[in-house]
Amino acid sequence: MVYTVPLIIFMDDVSGNILKQWNKHFVMYMSNANLQHEMLDWEFFVWFITSSLHASPMELMHAMKQSISYVSKASTLGIITWDCQDQEEVMLVPYALFLGGDNPMQAEECSQGGLNCNYYCWTCHAGGLKEYKETEAGYCSLFKNQFEMAVCSGASTKIQASVSSMGICNSLSLSILNTVVEMGKWLCRQGSRNRVLQESEIEAMLEKELTELLGGKDLNDMLNPPLGMEGINIHMDTPTEILHTILLGIVKYFWGKTVHLMEKVKLLDLFQSHLDLIEHDVLNTPNLDPDYICCYKGTLIGKHFKSLVQVMPFIIHDLVPQTVIDGWTTIGELIVLLWHMKIEDLEGYLV
């Protein structure tokens, strides 16, 4: 029997300290997506892969890719193991289903250069991507262009312009590019003892230095690891992270504006009374604490917003303009679509 094992790969930056002092390091975990939804959060079913204070996220991702694709060849040859329930040998074929993480981490995994770039989104194609850059070959070539720029004069400005215009930032090769750029600046300032070096001589020296830094690796080995990973499309397989995008994004700022409107007309106490009258037992959320929510209205966290968004259209009636009520109603409809924890009709869903 052959079983496929879809893997959920999660990576984020965390603090390893018990105290509040921030000690940033990166961690990577895996989960088996074949498990039931409620079992995915159990500690027993979360596999710790690696952690580092010093390695960048893309370096950790490169090691993970090698362990699945190259070293063990698990994704192509499979893994032979023993099925203790059916008492027979079986083959497991693991593959990456999707990469979880918050928005900044997923942006780095996609080599996204930031919202200030002209071409910053590969989902909605905001910015008007050219036909060549939409192809797989064209996208990979954008990374190699930065290596070519690194050995030219004015490399620092050219690379920064490349990131801004194309929206591509490859963090895996960043240290190599910076080393070559700094060496180029030094050569332009110092030259040799007897004469100023020609531009062609500097480029030759930088190309030699780049070759040494690559350590015999091909430029393709220094690209974003998930780009060439079999079975995964990094731009499609990084699901939207709901907490920061919705609850701490749209809902948080809409909540702030709503509170401002109610405070302006001195109706926050009446809002608190409405919130206290809500029947908590019918909500699939932690109990709402009106005193806490109204006292610490500016420092609420995700669980508070998840509770509030379910009841806001009902408790702000006659307290704010109708356009604000309509906004909360629309957000509530969005939240219902996002938090589908169980698929009731799986066959109909797959169709």
Salt bridges, closest charged atoms under 4 A:
GLU182 OE2 - LYS185 NZ 3.63
GLU201 OE2 - ARG195 NH2 2.66
GLU241 OE1 - HIS244 ND1 2.68
GLU263 OE2 - LYS297 NZ 3.35
ASP318 OD1 - HIS317 NE2 3.54
